[in-house]
Amino acid sequence: MPYSHDSTFPDVPGNVCFPVGTKERRAKHIYPVFLPFLGCPGQCVYCAQDKQTGTCASPDIHTILAGTQKRLKNLSACGPDDSRELAFYGGTFTALPAKERSACLELLSRLREEGRITHARCSTRPDALGPDVLRQLLCADVSLVELGIQSFDDNALVLSRRGYSGRTAENGCRAVLEVGLELGIQLLPGMPGSTPDVFLSDVRRALALRPSCLRFYPCLVPEGTVLARWFREGAFRPWTLEETVRTLGQALKLAWQARVPVIRLAVAPEPAFDAALLAGPRHPALGALIQAEALLLAAEDALNKLGREPERLTLPAFCQGFLYGDRGALKERWLALRLGPERLHFDKHAAEAELC
């Protein structure tokens, strides 16, 4: 679920205001085009894009684009208040053969000219970003490039066979920004070599680059990967659910403070992928659990700044759905902050939280 932070509430004497995210989206409708493994120089130890996208094999690009055209042929032109985004996901978009990449961008251009698409993004690797291909994306009106960084930590990158260094990852991010494109950064907490401390360092390095958005994909162990073999051999231990919620709660709070949207907190549900999972932090409401932890941590920080007994905490109304976590697991921690139900107020017009 996407989050953005547009509020500019100032702190006033006796009050502490702090961001907790909103439910705003970049576009009202997103139309994904999945390119599993296409353009990839190899397969990373954790990767199962075929199962993750529900695609059993890697069809050729022309089959994919023909299917996309068929799927979108009945779309009318966007109205003045509508927005639609074409998103090229999976694979390594900027490493596709030039003709195949051009075919994708030609489809985008036609859809834009017909008024059926208003935005576009693609995902790729930080080491596949030559200046010519970045200018091509810019000229084709691709506005956002998401980089599958996974980690800035050299050891984690080596263990996961990513094929580049943390410096290369940072340089790739800067190259996207320097050409005038928006930057998205994808991180993989719990990948081989990624401890909670390493991941939180990754988040801080990512936020320092001022991306337009982040995605967090907790590392899972799907069948048919090198990671699955390592798991069976005892060479890899995935993070527990508790570890994941605690660490990503801290990371989400950092992103809220930096006012950078986190548009994914877990791998999207997909029957083929879920059926192939051997281990890892999977939960049907993982995103809500992480939001609940982040909200509590943000409230703790605000209480420390307030420096006295709280009188009331006003929260945006959307926070009500995840406030206490799974089955009320966080209620005691809220009570320990002296923020029981009688001191909580939900306001559908509020954009930030306010503690007084």
C-alpha positions in Angstrom: 0.0 0.0 0.0 1.5 3.4 -1.0 2.2 6.2 1.4 2.9 9.9 0.8 3.5 12.7 3.1 2.2 16.1 2.1 1.3 17.6 5.4 3.2 20.7 6.6 1.7 21.0 10.2 4.3 22.8 12.3 5.0 21.8 15.9 3.4 24.3 18.3 4.1 24.8 22.0 2.6 22.0 24.0 2.1 19.9 20.9 4.2 17.4 18.9 3.1 16.7 15.3 4.6 13.8 13.3 4.0 12.1 10.0 2.4 8.6 9.9 1.8 8.2 6.1 -1.4 8.4 4.1 -3.2 6.2 1.6 -2.6 8.4 -1.4 -1.4 6.7 -4.7 0.7 8.0 -7.5 -2.0 6.9 -10.0 -5.5 5.7 -9.5 -5.0 2.6 -11.6 -1.7 0.7 -12.3 -1.5 -1.7 -15.2 1.5 -4.0 -14.7 3.5 -5.6 -17.6 5.5 -8.5 -16.2 8.8 -9.4 -17.9 10.0 -12.3 -15.7 13.8 -12.9 -16.1 13.9 -10.9 -19.4 17.1 -9.0 -19.6 18.6 -10.4 -16.4 22.3 -11.3 -16.6 21.7 -14.3 -14.3 19.4 -15.6 -11.5 19.9 -14.4 -8.0 19.9 -16.9 -5.2 16.5 -15.9 -3.9 14.7 -15.1 -7.2 11.6 -16.9 -8.4 10.0 -14.3 -10.7 8.1 -16.9 -12.7 6.2 -18.1 -9.6 6.0 -14.5 -8.2 4.2 -13.3 -11.3 2.2 -16.4 -11.9 4.0 -17.1 -15.2 5.2 -20.7 -15.6 7.6 -19.9 -18.4 9.2 -16.8 -19.9 7.2 -15.8 -23.0 8.9 -13.6 -25.6 8.4 -9.9 -25.5 6.0 -9.8 -28.4 3.7 -12.2 -26.8 3.8 -10.2 -23.6 3.1 -6.9 -25.4 0.3 -8.4 -27.5 -1.4 -9.6 -24.3 -1.0 -6.2 -22.8 -2.6 -4.5 -25.9 -5.5 -7.0 -25.8 -6.0 -6.4 -22.0 -6.1 -2.6 -22.5 -7.9 -2.3 -25.8 -11.2 -1.4 -24.2 -9.8 1.4 -22.0 -11.3 4.8 -22.8 -9.3 8.0 -22.7 -8.6 9.2 -19.2 -10.9 11.9 -17.8 -9.5 15.1 -16.2 -9.5 13.5 -12.7 -8.3 10.1 -13.8 -4.7 8.7 -13.9 -3.4 5.4 -15.1 0.1 4.1 -15.0 1.8 1.5 -17.2 4.5 -0.4 -15.1 7.1 -2.7 -16.6 8.0 -5.0 -13.7 10.3 -7.9 -13.4 13.4 -8.7 -15.5 15.9 -6.0 -16.2 14.1 -3.5 -18.4 17.2 -1.4 -19.4 19.2 -4.5 -20.3 16.6 -5.8 -22.8 17.8 -6.0 -26.3 17.4 -2.5 -27.9 14.6 -3.7 -30.3 12.6 -5.3 -27.5 12.9 -2.3 -25.2 11.9 0.0 -28.1 8.8 -2.2 -28.7 7.8 -1.7 -25.1 8.3 2.1 -25.3 6.4 2.3 -28.6 3.4 0.6 -26.9 3.7 3.2 -24.1 3.8 6.0 -26.7 0.7 4.8 -28.4 -1.2 4.4 -25.2 -0.1 7.9 -24.1 -1.1 9.5 -27.5 -4.5 7.9 -27.2 -4.9 9.3 -23.7 -5.3 5.9 -22.1 -2.2 6.1 -20.0 -0.9 9.1 -18.1 2.2 7.7 -16.2 4.8 5.0 -16.7 7.6 3.4 -14.7 10.0 0.5 -15.1 12.2 -1.6 -12.8 15.8 -2.5 -13.5 19.2 -3.0 -11.9 21.6 -0.2 -10.9 24.4 -1.6 -13.1 22.4 -1.5 -16.3 22.0 2.3 -16.7 24.0 3.7 -19.5 23.4 7.4 -20.3 21.9 6.5 -23.7 19.2 4.2 -22.3 18.4 6.7 -19.5 17.8 9.4 -22.1 15.7 7.0 -24.1 13.5 6.5 -21.0 13.2 10.2 -20.4 12.3 10.9 -24.1 9.6 8.1 -23.9 8.0 9.8 -20.9 8.9 7.1 -18.4 8.9 9.2 -15.3 10.0 6.8 -12.6 12.8 4.2 -12.6 12.8 1.7 -9.7 16.1 0.1 -9.0 16.3 -3.4 -7.5 19.2 -2.4 -5.2 18.3 -5.1 -2.6 21.2 -3.9 -0.4 24.1 -1.4 -0.3 26.1 -3.8 1.8 29.0 -5.4 -0.2 28.9 -8.6 1.8 25.2 -9.1 1.3 25.5 -8.3 -2.4 28.3 -10.9 -2.9 26.4 -13.6 -0.9 23.3 -13.1 -3.0 25.3 -13.1 -6.3 24.0 -9.6 -7.3 27.1 -8.9 -9.4 27.7 -5.3 -8.3 29.0 -3.4 -5.2 27.3 -0.9 -2.9 29.1 1.9 -4.6 27.8 0.8 -8.0 24.3 0.7 -6.4 24.6 4.3 -5.2 26.0 5.5 -8.5 23.1 3.9 -10.3 20.7 5.8 -8.1 22.4 9.1 -8.7 22.5 8.4 -12.5 18.7 8.1 -12.5 18.3 11.4 -10.6 20.9 13.3 -12.6 19.1 12.7 -15.9 15.9 14.1 -14.5 14.0 10.8 -13.8 12.3 10.0 -10.5 14.0 7.3 -8.4 12.4 4.3 -6.7 14.6 2.0 -4.5 13.7 -1.6 -3.7 15.4 -3.3 -0.7 15.4 -6.9 0.4 15.5 -7.2 4.2 16.7 -10.6 5.4 18.6 -11.6 2.2 21.8 -13.5 2.8 24.2 -11.3 4.8 21.4 -8.8 5.7 21.0 -8.4 9.5 18.6 -6.0 11.0 21.5 -3.5 11.5 22.6 -3.9 7.9 19.1 -3.4 6.6 18.5 -0.3 8.7 21.8 1.1 7.4 20.5 0.3 3.9 17.4 2.3 4.6 19.3 5.3 5.8 21.6 5.2 2.8 18.5 4.9 0.5 16.8 7.9 2.2 19.9 10.0 1.9 19.5 9.7 -1.9 16.0 11.3 -1.6 14.1 8.8 -3.7 10.5 9.3 -4.7 9.5 6.0 -3.1 10.8 2.8 -1.5 9.7 -0.8 -1.5 10.6 -3.4 1.2 10.4 -7.0 0.1 11.2 -9.3 3.1 13.3 -12.2 1.8 11.4 -15.5 1.4 12.6 -19.0 0.5 10.8 -20.3 -2.6 11.3 -23.7 -4.0 13.6 -24.0 -7.1 16.1 -21.4 -5.9 19.7 -21.6 -4.6 18.3 -20.2 -1.4 16.0 -23.2 -1.0 19.0 -25.5 -1.2 20.9 -23.4 1.4 17.9 -23.5 3.6 17.7 -27.3 3.5 21.4 -27.5 4.2 21.1 -25.2 7.2 23.3 -22.6 5.5 20.6 -19.9 5.5 18.1 -18.9 8.1 15.3 -16.5 7.1 14.2 -13.8 9.5 11.3 -14.7 11.8 8.0 -12.9 11.5 8.8 -11.1 14.8 12.2 -10.0 13.6 10.7 -8.7 10.3 7.9 -6.7 11.9 10.2 -5.1 14.5 12.9 -4.2 12.0 10.7 -3.0 9.2 8.6 -1.1 11.7 11.8 0.9 12.5 12.5 1.3 8.8 9.0 2.5 8.0 9.2 5.1 10.8 12.5 6.4 9.3 10.8 6.7 5.9 7.8 8.5 7.5 10.2 11.0 9.2 12.0 11.6 5.8 8.5 11.9 4.1 9.5 9.3 1.6 6.6 6.9 0.6 7.0 3.2 1.2 4.8 1.7 -1.5 5.3 -2.0 -0.6 6.0 -3.7 2.7 5.6 -7.4 1.5 5.6 -9.5 -1.6 2.2 -9.4 -3.2 0.0 -12.5 -2.8 0.3 -15.0 -5.7 -1.0 -18.6 -5.4 1.8 -20.2 -7.3 4.4 -18.3 -5.3 2.8 -19.0 -2.0 2.5 -22.7 -2.8 6.2 -22.8 -3.5 7.3 -21.2 -0.3 9.5 -23.2 2.1 10.1 -20.6 4.8 10.3 -16.9 5.6 8.2 -14.2 7.2 4.9 -14.6 5.3 1.6 -13.3 6.9 -1.6 -12.2 5.2 -1.5 -8.9 7.1 2.2 -8.3 7.2 1.9 -4.7 5.9 -0.6 -3.8 8.6 1.6 -5.4 11.3 4.6 -3.3 10.2 2.5 -0.1 10.1 1.3 -0.8 13.6 4.9 -1.2 14.9 6.0 1.9 13.1 3.1 4.0 14.5 3.9 2.9 18.0 7.5 3.7 17.6 6.7 7.1 16.2 4.3 7.8 19.1 7.1 6.8 21.6 9.5 9.3 19.9 6.8 12.0 20.1 6.1 11.3 23.8 9.8 11.7 24.5 9.8 15.1 22.8 6.6 16.1 24.7 8.4 15.4 28.0 5.2 15.1 30.1 2.1 13.1 30.7 0.1 13.0 27.4 -3.4 14.4 27.2 -4.5 13.3 23.8 -3.2 11.7 20.6 -5.0 12.6 17.4 -4.4 10.2 14.5 -5.5 10.2 10.9 -8.6 8.0 10.6 -6.9 5.3 8.4 -4.6 4.4 11.4 -7.6 3.0 13.3 -7.5 -0.2 11.3 -4.0 -1.3 12.3 -3.4 0.6 15.6 -3.2 -2.4 17.9 -1.6 -4.9 15.6 -2.6 -8.6 15.3 -5.4 -9.5 17.8 -4.6 -6.5 20.0 -1.0 -7.6 20.5 0.2 -4.0 20.9 -2.5 -2.7 23.2 -0.4 -3.2 26.4 2.5 -1.2 24.8 0.1 1.6 24.1 -1.2 1.5 27.6 2.4 1.6 28.9 2.8 4.9 27.0 -0.3 6.2 29.0 -2.2 6.3 25.7 -5.3 4.3 26.4 -8.4 4.4 24.3 -9.8 7.4 26.2 -6.8 9.5 25.0 -6.9 8.4 21.4 -8.9 10.4 18.8 -9.2 9.6 15.1 -9.8 12.5 12.6 -10.6 11.8 9.0 -9.3 15.2 8.0 -6.0 14.9 9.8 -2.8 14.4 7.7 -0.4 14.0 10.6 -0.5 12.7 14.1 -0.6 15.3 16.9 0.3 14.5 20.5 -0.6 17.1 23.2 
